[in-house]
């Protein structure tokens, strides 16, 4: 059974395919009295390998779970950010796109699109100051959405004689 899957597995998106790899540390190890020990002169390096486990849907884990927005259906019939009965809504593509259709984006990106549209309207009216304001808000919200995807904490070292 895998442990710390967020640290030991990586994925690569290639078109519509998601390729899953396992991180492996290649060390020069020896076995002594049933224990693996690292040789002193060895240099460790991280590489990626194909996972050495079979992921079955019959396991307690239920297979792999991916969360996110697929851009296969750019417009959907229901709001993708609202829960339906405490669960994620079932998204389906409408037959025709009209005013009742929803954009299949996260809430922050939806707000960013609104700011972008306001910037384009202000540009068409010739109000460049307002256009620049809305474009600044657009990039701020687009950046916030990208930062919300990151789960790795960012830390900086504190020096003992640093000013706090």
C-alpha positions as CSV (number, residue, x, y, z in Angstrom):
1,X,0.0,0.0,0.0
2,X,1.4,3.4,-0.9
3,X,2.1,6.1,1.7
4,X,2.4,9.8,1.3
5,X,1.1,9.7,-2.2
6,X,1.3,13.5,-2.6
7,X,5.1,13.3,-2.1
8,X,5.9,9.9,-3.8
9,X,3.8,10.2,-7.0
10,X,3.9,12.7,-9.8
11,X,1.7,13.1,-12.9
12,X,2.1,14.4,-16.4
13,X,-0.7,15.6,-18.6
14,X,-0.3,14.9,-22.3
15,X,-3.3,16.0,-24.2
16,X,-6.3,14.1,-22.8
17,X,-4.1,11.5,-21.1
18,X,-2.8,11.6,-17.5
19,X,0.4,9.6,-17.0
20,X,1.2,8.6,-13.4
21,X,4.8,8.0,-12.2
22,X,6.3,7.1,-8.9
23,X,9.3,9.0,-7.5
24,X,12.3,6.7,-6.8
25,X,15.5,7.5,-5.0
26,X,18.3,5.6,-6.6
27,X,20.9,4.9,-3.9
28,X,23.7,2.4,-3.7
29,X,22.6,0.2,-0.8
30,X,23.8,-3.0,0.7
31,X,22.1,-5.5,3.0
32,X,23.6,-6.3,6.3
33,X,22.0,-8.6,8.8
34,X,18.6,-8.1,7.2
35,X,18.8,-4.3,7.2
36,X,19.4,-2.1,4.2
37,X,22.2,0.4,4.7
38,X,23.3,3.2,2.4
39,X,26.9,3.1,1.2
40,X,29.0,6.0,2.2
41,X,30.3,6.8,-1.3
42,X,26.9,6.7,-3.0
43,X,25.2,9.7,-4.4
44,X,21.4,9.7,-4.3
45,X,19.3,11.1,-7.2
46,X,15.6,11.1,-7.8
47,X,14.2,9.5,-10.8
48,X,10.7,8.6,-12.0
49,X,9.5,5.0,-12.6
50,X,6.3,3.4,-13.6
51,X,4.3,2.6,-10.4
52,X,5.1,-0.9,-9.0
53,X,1.6,-1.3,-7.7
54,X,-1.7,-2.2,-9.3
55,X,-4.5,0.2,-8.6
56,X,-7.7,-1.7,-8.5
57,X,-11.2,-0.3,-8.1
58,X,-12.0,-3.1,-5.7
59,X,-9.5,-1.8,-3.2
60,X,-10.6,0.3,-0.2
61,X,-9.1,3.3,-1.9
62,X,-11.6,3.0,-4.8
63,X,-9.0,3.7,-7.5
64,X,-7.7,7.1,-8.4
65,X,-9.6,10.3,-7.8
66,X,-9.0,13.4,-9.9
67,X,-10.5,16.7,-8.9
68,X,-10.6,19.6,-11.3
69,X,-12.4,21.1,-14.2
70,X,-12.3,19.5,-17.6
71,X,-12.2,21.8,-20.5
72,X,-13.8,19.2,-22.7
73,X,-17.2,20.8,-22.0
74,X,-16.7,24.6,-22.0
75,X,-20.4,25.3,-21.3
76,X,-22.6,23.3,-19.0
77,X,-26.3,23.3,-18.0
78,X,-25.8,23.7,-14.2
79,X,-23.5,25.9,-12.1
80,X,-20.3,23.8,-11.6
81,X,-19.4,25.6,-8.3
82,X,-22.7,24.9,-6.4
83,X,-23.3,21.6,-4.7
84,X,-26.3,19.6,-5.6
85,X,-27.7,17.8,-2.5
86,X,-24.3,17.9,-0.8
87,X,-22.5,16.3,-3.7
88,X,-20.7,17.6,-6.8
89,X,-23.2,18.4,-9.6
90,X,-23.4,16.2,-12.7
91,X,-22.2,18.4,-15.6
92,X,-23.6,17.9,-19.0
93,X,-23.1,20.0,-22.2
94,X,-26.2,21.9,-23.4
95,X,-27.5,21.3,-26.9
96,X,-27.4,25.0,-27.7
97,X,-25.5,27.7,-25.8
98,X,-27.7,30.5,-24.6
99,X,-28.0,32.9,-21.7
100,X,-28.9,30.1,-19.3
101,X,-25.7,28.2,-19.9
102,X,-22.8,28.4,-17.4
103,X,-19.1,28.5,-18.1
104,X,-17.3,25.5,-16.8
105,X,-14.7,27.3,-14.7
106,X,-13.8,27.6,-11.1
107,X,-15.4,30.5,-9.1
108,X,-12.2,32.6,-9.1
109,X,-11.7,32.2,-12.8
110,X,-15.3,33.1,-13.4
111,X,-14.8,36.3,-11.5
112,X,-11.6,36.9,-13.5
113,X,-13.6,36.5,-16.8
114,X,-16.1,39.1,-15.6
115,X,-13.2,41.6,-14.9
116,X,-11.7,40.8,-18.3
117,X,-15.1,41.6,-20.0
118,X,-15.4,44.8,-18.1
119,X,-11.9,45.8,-19.2
120,X,-12.8,45.1,-22.9
121,X,-16.0,47.2,-22.6
122,X,-14.0,50.1,-21.0
123,X,-11.4,49.8,-23.8
124,X,-14.2,50.0,-26.4
125,X,-15.5,53.2,-24.7
126,X,-12.0,54.7,-24.6
127,X,-11.7,54.7,-20.8
128,X,-8.1,53.5,-20.5
129,X,-7.7,54.1,-16.8
130,X,-10.7,51.9,-16.0
131,X,-9.5,49.3,-18.5
132,X,-6.1,49.1,-16.7
133,X,-7.8,48.8,-13.4
134,X,-10.0,45.8,-14.5
135,X,-7.0,44.2,-16.2
136,X,-5.0,44.4,-13.0
137,X,-8.0,42.8,-11.1
138,X,-8.2,40.1,-13.9
139,X,-4.5,39.1,-13.5
140,X,-4.7,39.2,-9.7
141,X,-7.7,36.8,-9.7
142,X,-6.1,34.5,-12.4
143,X,-3.0,34.4,-10.2
144,X,-5.0,33.6,-7.1
145,X,-6.7,30.7,-8.9
146,X,-3.3,29.3,-9.9
147,X,-2.0,29.6,-6.4
148,X,-5.0,27.8,-5.0
149,X,-4.0,24.7,-6.9
150,X,-0.6,24.5,-5.2
151,X,-0.5,22.3,-2.1
152,X,3.2,22.4,-1.5
153,X,4.0,24.9,1.3
154,X,6.6,27.5,0.4
155,X,9.0,28.2,3.2
156,X,12.0,30.5,3.6
157,X,14.8,30.0,6.0
158,X,15.1,32.5,8.9
159,X,18.5,33.6,9.8
160,X,19.5,33.8,13.5
161,X,20.5,37.5,13.2
162,X,17.8,38.5,10.7
163,X,15.5,41.4,11.4
164,X,11.9,40.3,12.0
